[in-house]
Amino acid sequence: MSKGVVFNNNTGQITVKNENKTPRSSILGRLIEIIAIGSTEKIDLDRVPADIEVKIEYNSLSSNRWVVEEYIGDSLLVDESIKELNQTILNGSTKLKRQMKLFYNKALSAHSISTSPFDIEKLKLLSDEVVKEVMQLASEFVQSSTDLKEGYFQEDVDHGVALITSYSVIECIVLENPNDHS
């Protein structure tokens, strides 16, 4: 008899993760450290955001509109948290925006939305799914992070991911800025 798990009559995708990893140094890891401390002055992720309502309508966001409303309700908390992030991590907000942009691009790719030329009509059809995917990617990323210490609950993670995603939508990192497509 063999060891393992058998999936009878499976109709969906199965992902099995083996977490028994031994941390080792790598050239790739070292290069990432070098890139992380490198200059980010040429990365322009600080655009003038569009009006919130205009952006929601432009991107046809409907069932995940609540994500943007999370920011509206907790904007002071988010803004103060971003300031603290920048005080503790050099270029912290830029690195956060860069990561959220990566999640956004992965979500666009997962839904086969072309970025060159940008298929804004397809994004409008799938904007809620794209935001949902970004939130899922961010949640998985946070939950696999070793930085999150004991004492935080799943509700803390869910609320934090929603606020970070809402901040990214407001800052035009996630979803499209109508000013860029006029």
N, C-alpha and C positions, 0 to 999 in steps of 0.2 A: 504494500500500500504506500502511495506517495504522500509526501507532506504538502501542505498548501491548502488553498481554497478553490472550490469548484463552483462555477456559476452556470447553472443549468438554465436553459431557455432565456439567456440574456439578450435583450434587444437594444440596450443602450451602451454608451461608452463607459468603460471602467478604468479608473486611475488608481494605481496602487503605489504608495510612496513608502520607501524604506528609509527611515530616519536614523539608522545606525551608521552615522558618518563619523570619521575621525578627522578633526580639523587639521589641515596641513597648509603650509605656506605654498603659494603658487606665484608664478610670474604674472599670470592674469590678475590675481588679487593685488599684487604690488602695483601693477599698472593702473588699476582702478583707484588705488590710494593716491597715486601721482595725479591722475586726472581730477580726482575729487578736490585736491588742494590747489589745482591750477586756476588760472584766471578765468572768470566767467563774465568779464566785462562785455564781450561781444554777443552774449546771449541776451536778446531783447524779449523778455517775457513780461515786461512792465508796460503794457499798452494801456491806452485810455479805454476803460471798459464802457460798453454800451449801457444805456438805461436798462434796468432789470426787466421791466415789462416788455420793452422792445426786443430784448434778447430772447425772452421766453417765447414770444410770438414768432420771431424770426426763425427759431429752431424748432417750432411746433412742439414744445415740451408740454405734456399734459399730465399723464399719470404720475410722473416724477417731479412735478412742479413743487411739491412739498420740500424737495431738497433745497431749492433756492429759498424757500420761505424759512428754512432752518437758519440760514445765514441772517436773514432779516431780523429774526427773533433773538439771535445770539451774536450779533455783529461785534459788540463790544468785547465779548469773551474771545472771539476769534482774533480780532485785531490786537488785543493785548497779548494773546498767546503767540502770535506771529512776532511781535516785538521781543518777547522773551526768547523765542527760538533764535532770532538774529543775535541776541546777546550771548547765547550759549554756544551757538554753532556759526562759524564764519560763513556768510552767504546762505544761511539756513533757509530763508524764504525762497531764494532762487533755486536752491537744490530741491526744495519741496515742489515748486512749480515745474521744474524739469522732470521730476518723477511722475507727477500727475499728468504732464503732457505725454509721457511715455505710456501711461495707462490709457489715456485718451486715444493715442495712435493705435495701441493694441486693440482697443474696443472697436475703432473704425475698421481695422483690418479683419477682426472677427466677424464683422457684419458686411464685409466686402464693400466698404464705402471708399471710393477712390479719393485720393488726396491730391492727385496731379493729373488732370485738373480736378479740382474739388467738386464732388458730386453733392451739392447742397440739397438737392431735391430728395436724394436717398437718405441723407442725414435727417431731413425733416420727417420722413416716414418712420425712421428708426431711432429718433433722438432719445426716447424714453428707454429703449433697450441699450443704447450706448451709455447713458448715465448709469443704468443698472449694472452694466458690465464694469464700468470704471469703479463703482463702489465695491463690487465683488473682488476685483483685482487689488484694490487698496486694502480691503479687509483681510484677504489672504496674506498679503505682504506684511501687514501689521502683526497678524497672529503668528507668523513664522519668524518674527523679529525677536532677537534675544534682548533687545533694549527694553521691552515691556516687562516690568518686574511683577512680582507677586502682588496680589491685593487689588488688581483691576478686574472688573467683571466684564462679561460679554456685552452687557448693556453700555458700559463705558466705551468699549471698542466701537460698537455700532453707532453710538451718538457721536463719537469723535470722527469716525469715517464720514458720517453724514455731514458734519460741519466742515471738514476738510474738502469734501467734494463740493459742497455749496460755495465755499470760498473760491475753489477753482473755477466753478461756473461763473461766479461774479467777476473774477479777474480775467475771464475770457481765455482760460487755459483749457477748460473742458467746454465743449460746444463752440459754435462759431460766433464771432463778433460781427454783427451786421455791418459795421463800419469798414470791415475788411473785404466785404463782398458787394460793394455798391458800385 
